[in-house]
Amino acid sequence: MSATKPKILVIRGGAIGDFILTLPAIAALRRQYPLAHLEVLGYPHIAQLAVAGGLADRVQPIEARGLAGFFARDGRLEPDLMDYFSEFDLVISYLYDPDEIFKTNLRRCLFGQFIAGPHRPNEREFIHATQVYLKPLERLAIFDADSVPHLALGSRPSTLDTTLALHPGSGSESKNWPEAKWSEFIARLINSTELNLLLVGGEAEGGRLQRLAATIPPERRQLAQNLPLTKLAQYLQSCAAFVGHDSGISHLAAALGLRSLILWADTLEEIWRPQGEQVVILQELTGVATISVEKVVNELRKLVRDG
């Protein structure tokens, strides 16, 4: 590593949850090399979270057209990108590269150290994803790093808002609690608590969000739909708690330190669950759709009371 100001590049594609599960590795690099310039090559709308949280200095887009050559055997490499990669003392890549084509091409212009990390955990090993993504850093003598993602966008309010964040969607309908149960749950909250509700969602949840919002008194609801992730994180950070599914937004809420109740479907919890002391996973053997509203209300009450 350079004796002056070393330059480190972490390459990470994937969805929101994949990126957040890689945050412990990025944070470990930041702690090990506090004077380094740490850059992320990824999807800017996601990876910008690392910059906002002080874990990275800059993000570059992984969608850059010139990168295509790096994924072709003996590909034509753009001179500007060759110069770009040559500046780094260390590159850690979590790209899917089974034939090592990207690695081979990168070696044509990289003079520093290259470490290949896994694109995804091997689910047969039952090791949590954050620990899997930290494992390659042992080559840098980084052992026993904190495997819990932590993200802070400024200081968290000392007195939290009386707002409960709800994310009634996910990347797959099979992971979702039925809309009718969300509606009943929201009615219980409106009638038996003084909580305000922040409904979170993207394009996929558009209709569901609008229908659920229509059941909430206007003065007690707020919509956070299609917001940039850094803006959404700021909203979530001031909430009292969060309820959601197996989704990237649930990982974001947990990384922000929210008390989180996650209604879990059939993804392997040992590998993919959001990490954190204040994260509660609620699951039924018969499937997420069979989780009762009563059980969710009781678990939320317990979480908010004990958190």
Secondary structure, 3 states (H helix, E strand, C coil): CCCCCCEEEEEECCCHHHHHHHHHHHHHHHHHCCCCEEEEEECHHHHHHHHHCCCCCEEEECCCHHHHHHHCCCCCCCHHHHHHHHCCCEEEECCCCCCCHHHHHHCCCCCCEEEECCCCCCHHHCCCHHHHHHHHHHHHCCCCCCCCCCCCCCCCCCCCCCEEEECCCCCCHHHCCCHHHHHHHHHHHHHHCCCEEEEEECHHHHHHHHHHHCCCCHHHEEEEECCCHHHHHHHHHCCCEEEEECCHHHHHHHHCCCEEEEECCCCCHHHHCCCCCCEEEECCCCCHHHCCHHHHHHHHHHHHHHC
